[in-house]
């Protein structure tokens, strides 16, 4: 069977594309990703980066309020049972992306919980190989695989992953080892400030380590970090080594200076790395044109076209500038419309 359109991904871009494709009677098939240990460690489990975010204050339509009744009604009972209790402060990241997924399902999108590990875009119909071994054909493809969190690559960082080193405060911040203890967050952008702010719910102190003398975060986020009584910003510092032992895991961090000062040692039970993202494009194996940062290259202004006719890209996998849930959703809509019109022009 040859599909009209296959969508690869499971964040706001993928689900928006699925909603639009389903409403256009394209009967989309969505590969949302596999639930594997490798994906968990890489931060690429289904539902994307938005599912790792706490409060979502800037997605239109979800102001602060108690959404318990709405969530109970809108999301299927089996999926709702797996979700964390509602915080009654508007939609959280996991809740928002779950609502998107449910909306796509309601319109008839079909979902496969598996990874696409290889593609053949040499000639239509395109062939996609899944992790479990199946080969799927499609006339059009929308790639919306997003981007994953970066690590520094320190041997000590690798040694203490899952024993105090993390790239996801939402995933791990509430663990007992982090409660009422000092924690380190490495980075200076919005993601780092958000991680630090979230961790103040649990930590005694959050050391925000930044290599420069000014945060790269937006003004409102930077001001939030500087004003928070639990956040202490350590300027002109980099993480040189994660300290710890086999019994206790992480016990601290050695911070090097970028301005010639002596190393600084801080006690901490956790180190959270928030230094950006890498687009999930390795599975393409060079079969689409990429930018120098390995994001998919959009080939036509104001369109989601890629270097292969009939293959479209949406969301953070092609956007290294905005990287917002709302812009990802918008480009997912664009990709679906581009795919629909391309398929119609081809007579499918």
C-alpha positions as CSV (number, residue, x, y, z in Angstrom):
1,X,0.0,0.0,0.0
2,X,1.3,3.4,-0.9
3,X,0.3,6.3,1.5
4,X,-0.6,9.7,0.2
5,X,1.5,11.3,3.0
6,X,3.7,10.1,5.8
7,X,4.6,12.5,8.6
8,X,7.7,11.8,10.7
9,X,7.8,13.3,14.1
10,X,5.6,14.0,17.1
11,X,5.9,17.6,18.2
12,X,3.7,20.6,17.5
13,X,4.9,20.7,13.8
14,X,4.1,17.0,13.2
15,X,0.7,17.1,15.0
16,X,-0.4,20.3,13.2
17,X,0.6,18.8,9.9
18,X,-1.4,15.7,10.8
19,X,-4.5,17.7,11.7
20,X,-4.4,19.6,8.5
21,X,-3.7,16.5,6.3
22,X,-6.4,14.5,8.0
23,X,-9.0,17.3,7.5
24,X,-8.0,17.3,3.9
25,X,-8.8,13.6,3.6
26,X,-5.2,12.6,3.0
27,X,-5.4,9.9,5.6
28,X,-1.9,10.7,7.0
29,X,0.3,8.1,8.7
30,X,2.4,9.5,11.5
31,X,5.5,7.9,12.8
32,X,5.8,9.4,16.3
33,X,9.0,7.7,17.4
34,X,9.9,4.6,19.3
35,X,9.9,4.2,23.1
36,X,13.4,3.0,23.6
37,X,16.2,3.5,26.1
38,X,18.3,5.1,23.4
39,X,15.6,7.7,22.7
40,X,15.1,8.3,26.3
41,X,18.7,9.1,26.9
42,X,18.9,11.3,23.8
43,X,15.7,13.2,24.7
44,X,13.9,12.0,21.5
45,X,11.0,10.1,22.9
46,X,7.5,10.6,21.4
47,X,5.9,14.0,21.9
48,X,9.1,16.0,21.3
49,X,10.7,18.7,23.3
50,X,7.5,20.4,24.3
51,X,6.7,17.4,26.4
52,X,9.8,18.3,28.4
53,X,8.6,21.8,29.2
54,X,6.7,22.9,32.2
55,X,4.6,26.0,32.0
56,X,3.6,27.2,28.5
57,X,2.8,30.9,28.9
58,X,3.1,32.0,25.3
59,X,1.0,29.5,23.2
60,X,-2.2,31.4,22.2
61,X,-5.5,30.1,23.6
62,X,-4.3,28.7,26.9
63,X,-4.3,31.3,29.6
64,X,-3.8,30.6,33.3
65,X,-6.7,28.5,34.7
66,X,-7.9,25.2,35.9
67,X,-8.2,22.9,32.8
68,X,-8.9,19.7,34.7
69,X,-12.4,19.1,33.4
70,X,-11.4,20.0,29.8
71,X,-8.4,17.7,29.8
72,X,-10.5,14.9,31.3
73,X,-13.0,15.3,28.5
74,X,-10.7,16.1,25.6
75,X,-8.0,13.4,25.9
76,X,-8.7,9.6,25.8
77,X,-9.0,8.0,29.1
78,X,-6.0,5.7,28.6
79,X,-3.7,8.6,27.6
80,X,-5.0,10.8,30.4
81,X,-4.2,8.1,32.9
82,X,-0.5,8.3,31.9
83,X,-0.3,12.0,32.4
84,X,0.9,13.9,35.5
85,X,-1.8,15.6,37.6
86,X,-2.9,19.0,36.2
87,X,-1.2,22.0,37.8
88,X,-4.3,24.2,37.4
89,X,-2.1,27.0,35.9
90,X,-3.0,26.7,32.2
91,X,-1.7,24.0,29.9
92,X,1.7,22.5,30.6
93,X,4.0,21.3,27.8
94,X,3.0,17.7,28.0
95,X,-0.7,18.6,28.2
96,X,-0.5,20.9,25.2
97,X,1.2,18.4,23.0
98,X,-1.1,15.6,24.2
99,X,-4.1,17.7,23.2
100,X,-2.5,18.2,19.7
101,X,-2.0,14.5,19.3
102,X,-5.6,13.8,20.4
103,X,-6.9,16.3,17.9
104,X,-5.0,14.6,15.1
105,X,-6.4,11.3,16.1
106,X,-10.0,12.7,16.2
107,X,-9.7,13.7,12.6
108,X,-8.4,10.3,11.6
109,X,-4.6,10.4,11.6
110,X,-3.1,7.0,12.1
111,X,-0.1,6.7,14.5
112,X,2.7,4.3,14.6
113,X,5.0,4.3,17.7
114,X,8.2,3.6,15.8
115,X,11.2,5.4,14.4
116,X,12.1,5.9,10.7
117,X,15.7,4.9,10.4
118,X,16.3,5.1,6.7
119,X,14.8,6.8,3.7
120,X,15.0,6.5,-0.1
121,X,14.0,9.7,-1.8
122,X,15.7,8.8,-5.1
123,X,12.4,8.3,-7.0
124,X,8.7,8.4,-6.1
125,X,7.0,6.7,-4.4
126,X,9.4,7.3,-1.5
127,X,10.4,4.4,0.7
128,X,10.8,4.7,4.5
129,X,12.3,2.0,6.6
130,X,11.1,1.7,10.2
131,X,13.1,0.5,13.2
132,X,11.0,-2.6,13.5
133,X,11.9,-3.5,9.9
134,X,8.8,-2.5,7.9
135,X,9.2,-0.6,4.7
136,X,6.5,2.0,3.9
137,X,5.8,3.8,0.7
138,X,4.4,7.3,0.3
139,X,3.8,9.8,-2.4
140,X,4.7,12.7,-0.1
141,X,6.6,13.0,3.1
142,X,6.7,15.7,5.8
143,X,9.8,15.6,8.1
144,X,9.1,17.1,11.5
145,X,11.6,15.3,13.7
146,X,12.6,18.4,15.8
147,X,15.9,18.8,17.6
148,X,17.4,17.3,20.7
149,X,19.3,18.7,23.7
150,X,23.1,19.1,23.4
151,X,25.7,17.9,26.0
152,X,29.2,19.2,26.5
153,X,30.9,15.9,25.8
154,X,33.0,15.8,29.0
155,X,34.0,12.3,30.1
156,X,32.8,13.2,33.7
157,X,29.5,14.3,32.2
158,X,29.0,11.0,30.5
159,X,30.1,9.1,33.5
160,X,27.4,10.6,35.7
161,X,24.5,10.7,33.3
162,X,21.4,9.5,35.1
163,X,23.3,9.8,38.4
164,X,22.9,13.5,38.7
165,X,23.7,14.8,35.2
166,X,20.7,15.6,33.1
167,X,19.5,17.7,30.2
168,X,15.9,17.8,31.3
169,X,14.8,19.5,34.5
170,X,11.2,18.5,34.0
171,X,12.1,14.9,33.6
172,X,14.4,14.6,36.6
173,X,14.1,17.7,38.8
174,X,11.7,16.2,41.2
175,X,13.8,13.2,42.0
176,X,14.7,12.9,45.7
177,X,18.4,13.4,45.1
178,X,17.8,16.9,43.9
179,X,15.3,18.1,46.6
180,X,16.5,20.8,48.9
181,X,20.0,20.5,47.5
182,X,22.2,22.9,45.5
183,X,22.1,22.3,41.7
184,X,24.0,23.6,38.7
185,X,22.5,24.7,35.3
186,X,24.9,25.3,32.5
187,X,23.9,27.8,29.8
188,X,22.8,31.3,29.2
189,X,19.8,31.2,26.8
190,X,16.1,31.0,27.4
191,X,16.2,27.2,27.8
192,X,18.8,27.5,30.6
193,X,16.9,30.2,32.5
194,X,13.7,28.1,32.2
195,X,15.5,25.1,33.5
196,X,16.9,27.1,36.4
197,X,13.6,28.6,37.2
198,X,11.9,25.2,37.2
199,X,14.5,23.7,39.5
200,X,14.0,26.4,42.1
201,X,10.8,24.5,43.0
202,X,13.0,21.7,44.4
203,X,16.6,23.0,44.9
204,X,18.0,25.0,47.8
205,X,20.1,27.0,45.4
206,X,20.5,26.9,41.6
207,X,23.9,28.0,40.2
208,X,23.4,29.3,36.7
209,X,26.8,28.9,35.0
210,X,27.4,31.1,31.9
211,X,30.6,31.7,29.9
212,X,30.0,35.3,29.4
213,X,29.1,38.4,31.5
214,X,25.6,38.7,30.1
215,X,22.9,36.2,29.5
216,X,21.8,35.4,25.9
217,X,18.2,34.9,27.1
218,X,15.4,37.3,26.2
219,X,15.2,40.3,28.4
220,X,12.2,39.1,30.4
221,X,13.8,35.7,31.1
222,X,17.1,37.2,32.0
223,X,15.5,39.6,34.4
224,X,13.5,36.7,36.0
225,X,16.8,34.8,36.6
226,X,18.6,37.8,38.1
227,X,15.7,38.6,40.4
228,X,15.0,35.1,41.7
229,X,16.3,34.7,45.3
230,X,17.2,31.0,44.7
231,X,19.2,31.6,41.5
232,X,22.8,32.6,41.7
233,X,24.4,33.4,38.4
234,X,28.1,32.6,38.0
235,X,29.4,34.8,35.2
236,X,32.4,34.0,33.0
237,X,32.5,30.3,34.0
238,X,32.4,27.0,32.1
239,X,31.8,23.5,33.4
240,X,35.2,21.9,33.4
241,X,34.4,18.7,35.3
242,X,31.5,17.0,37.0
243,X,32.6,15.8,40.5
244,X,31.2,12.7,42.2
245,X,31.7,9.1,43.2
246,X,30.1,5.7,42.6
247,X,28.2,5.8,45.8
248,X,26.7,9.2,45.8
249,X,26.7,10.1,42.1
250,X,27.2,13.9,41.5
251,X,28.6,15.8,44.4
252,X,29.7,19.0,42.8
253,X,31.2,20.7,39.8
254,X,34.6,22.3,38.9
255,X,34.0,25.5,37.0
256,X,36.8,27.0,34.9
257,X,37.1,30.8,34.4
258,X,36.9,32.4,30.9
259,X,38.7,35.5,32.2
260,X,41.8,34.0,33.9
261,X,40.4,33.5,37.5
262,X,41.1,30.4,39.5
263,X,38.8,27.4,39.2
264,X,35.7,27.4,41.3
265,X,34.4,24.4,43.1
266,X,30.7,24.2,44.0
267,X,28.8,21.6,45.9
268,X,25.8,20.2,44.0
269,X,23.9,17.0,43.7
270,X,22.9,17.7,40.1
271,X,24.2,19.3,36.9
272,X,21.7,20.2,34.2
273,X,23.1,21.0,30.8
274,X,21.0,23.5,28.7
275,X,23.3,24.6,25.8
276,X,21.1,24.2,22.8
277,X,19.9,21.6,20.4
278,X,21.0,19.4,17.5
279,X,18.4,18.7,14.7
280,X,17.3,15.1,14.4
281,X,18.4,14.6,10.8
282,X,21.0,11.8,11.0
283,X,18.5,9.2,9.8
284,X,18.3,11.1,6.4
285,X,21.9,10.1,5.7
286,X,22.5,13.0,3.4
287,X,19.4,12.4,1.2
288,X,18.1,15.9,1.8
289,X,20.2,19.1,1.6
290,X,21.1,20.4,5.0
291,X,22.5,23.6,6.4
292,X,26.0,23.8,7.9
293,X,24.3,23.2,11.3
294,X,22.7,20.1,9.9
295,X,19.1,21.5,9.8
296,X,17.0,20.7,6.8
297,X,17.4,23.5,4.2
298,X,14.2,25.1,3.0
299,X,14.8,25.7,-0.7
300,X,12.0,28.3,-1.5
301,X,11.2,31.4,0.5
302,X,7.8,31.1,2.4
303,X,7.5,27.5,1.5
304,X,8.4,24.2,3.3
305,X,10.0,22.7,0.2
306,X,13.2,20.7,0.6
307,X,15.8,19.7,-2.0
308,X,13.6,16.7,-3.0
309,X,10.3,17.5,-4.7
310,X,7.4,16.0,-2.7
311,X,9.4,16.0,0.6
312,X,8.6,18.9,3.0
313,X,10.1,19.9,6.3
314,X,8.4,21.6,9.3
315,X,9.4,22.7,12.8
316,X,12.7,22.8,14.6
317,X,14.3,20.3,12.3
318,X,14.5,23.1,9.7
319,X,14.3,26.2,12.0
320,X,17.5,27.1,14.0
321,X,16.3,30.6,14.7
322,X,12.8,30.8,16.2
323,X,12.5,27.3,17.7
324,X,9.1,28.0,19.4
325,X,6.1,25.8,19.7
326,X,3.9,28.3,17.9
327,X,6.3,28.7,15.0
328,X,6.7,24.9,14.7
329,X,2.9,24.5,14.6
330,X,2.7,27.2,12.0
331,X,5.2,25.6,9.8
332,X,3.4,22.2,10.3
333,X,0.3,23.9,8.9
334,X,2.4,25.2,6.0
335,X,3.9,21.8,5.2
336,X,0.5,20.1,5.2
337,X,-0.9,22.7,2.8
338,X,2.2,22.5,0.6
339,X,1.9,18.7,0.5
340,X,-1.8,18.8,-0.2
341,X,-1.4,21.2,-3.1
342,X,1.6,19.2,-4.5
343,X,-0.4,15.9,-4.3
344,X,-3.3,17.6,-6.0
345,X,-1.1,18.9,-8.8
346,X,0.3,15.4,-9.3
347,X,-3.2,13.9,-9.5
348,X,-3.1,11.9,-6.2
